[in-house]
Structures are given as structure tokens and as C-alpha cells.
Amino acid sequence: MDRRSFVESLAGSSLLAQTGTTASAEAPAGRTALYRIDYFYYRQGDQVNRLNRFFSSQAPLLLKHMRSFGVFTAVMAPHAQTMLVLSGFAGAEEMAAAAARIEADPGYRKAHDEFESGAEPPFDSAQRVLLRATEFSPEIIAPAEKPKTPRYFELRIYHSPTLRQLGLVHERFSGPEIQIFHRSGVHPILYADTLIGPDLPNLTYLIPFASLADREKAWDTFNADPEWVKVRTESIARGGQIVNYNNISLWRAAPYSPIQ
């Protein structure tokens, strides 16, 4: 997919057409079933300004047709110059319908044409990942008031050797682990399995922290929790290393991002 068609399909219709997936059924009423992460990789210069101009101008329209929407820039990631765009939908049909409405909007078409204008491309490359929310994932709710200082968002991707072991990761998370998270100060806003993307199978989750100091304190508290030590030991005895490696990255929300 070239740059132009990638951005034109921002709501995801072409992704579904290419893969033929229905990504399970539509979510129950009020639930977000599908999330998509778009990574935009840019270089030094004006590319990041063009990305920000485009997404800041189109954020109200995109949020109107999506259940959740957020734009983040990398603090610590494999590619230092990366923008992450998170979108949520009830399911495949809603994703396709959103694509049609967004791409038909005259303001979006005009902004897209301006975004693409110029001798240099607006970004160097992009990657798209389609996720399915787990049964224990909460709904993402925008804060009633914008935080006084931008929060940090930690994205964790846990890779399991097999689907059976990924199922054991689900059992551990949906059981005691989330409870230990919450009392330790770790409050994920999303848990999801990757349907289409790299390093399958895996579980992805996203955690906001008020500061890097709060993040460090929360993880230190979690790792020292006696129940967590017991749960992890029992988990390994039952299923082996059900997470064989993980990817961790840190992000901050763009000033115009609905998710802050």
C-alpha cells in the first residue's frame, strides 16, 4: 500500500478488504471490539509538522466516526521519530462504514490533498496493526478534564510461543494480575490481542502514568508484591514461560489528542 492509499484508508476499510477478515463479530452494544494502531515513521524536518497539522485539523471528524481516537508521539520506541494513532470501533462493519463517511467528507479530502502536496512525502513509511479487545479490557474513556501535565502512555506487547500459552496469559491477567496491577498503581486502559500484525500471537496493553516517577514506583510495587511473585511462579509451573519476550515503548499524547 503506498502512502496516499494508506492515509486515504485511515478508517480501515482497505485493511479489511485486503485480509478478508471480519475480526470476529460486532461487539455487544456499547462495547469496542476492534482497535487499530497506525504507526507513522518520519525523519528530521517538516514531516512531523505536516502529520500534526493533518491530524489536529481532522481529529474532530475522526473522533465523530470512531469510538475512541488518540494521537501519540514516541518518547522511547524502536523508531525514535514515530507517531502512533489509535482508533477504536464496534466491529468490522462499523470500521468500514466509518471509512466511507470519512473519505467522503469534503473537508477531509481537502486536508488530505494539502497533506500530500509538496515535493517531499509527509512521512517515510507506515505500519498498521489490527487488534481485538479482550473480554477483560475496559472501555477507553477520555478524562473529564485535560491533565495539567501530559501523561506518559506505556505500550506493552507480550509475545507468547503458542496460542495455548496466550490463553494462559489471558487467564492470569483476567484473574489475579489485574487486581495486583490496580493496587500497585498500574491502570491499563486497553487489553487486546493482535489479529493482524507482527510477532503473533501476542497481547497488547496500554497504561497511562502521570509521570515517569509514578511509572517507576508502580512497577516496583507490582514486582515486589508477594501475591504476584506467587502467581508468576505458579503460572510458570503450569504453562512454562507463557510470555517469551515483550516489547515496551513510551509515548505522550499530542496536545489535540482526545485521549490524554
C-alpha angles and dihedrals in degrees: 000000000000124000095262097051091042093060093038088058092049091132090056108246095129092049090059092045092052095048100034090220125145088194092226119299130317114283122261113268110297095011128116109223103173132046127182128201118200117191118200116195116203138171135226113296134046099334095094090049090053091049091050093047091051098046095040091053093046100038095098092051094045093048090048090062099035133065092227135005133182138167121205137177124215122261095169118003140131088264109040093202101058136130118204121204118193121196131179132203138175089238147307096304092052090047092054093045091050090052092054094048095045096045091049093054111109092214091053092049091050093048090047092052090050090047090055096044121106137055095275122066116248091237136005102231142337142210130204128204125187117208135189116213115239121237089253096050115115123225114262108246121188112233116260089233128029110252113257089234123027113264125230117240119208116205114200123187115190115198120205125198093228141013089247090058091045086056088055089051087055091050092051094047096045091047124046102336098073091048090053089046093056097048089048094054098259110128113172116199095199139031117180143158119232111245097175121017144069131316100022134224103043146136118228125198135176126212129186121212128186091223142352088256090056089049093052092046093049095050092045089052092048096048091050095048109119093216091053091051089052094045093049093048092050091046093054091047090053103041108007119233096347089180109047096179140347139210118220125189135168127220142176125214118249112246091251096045113121088216106067 
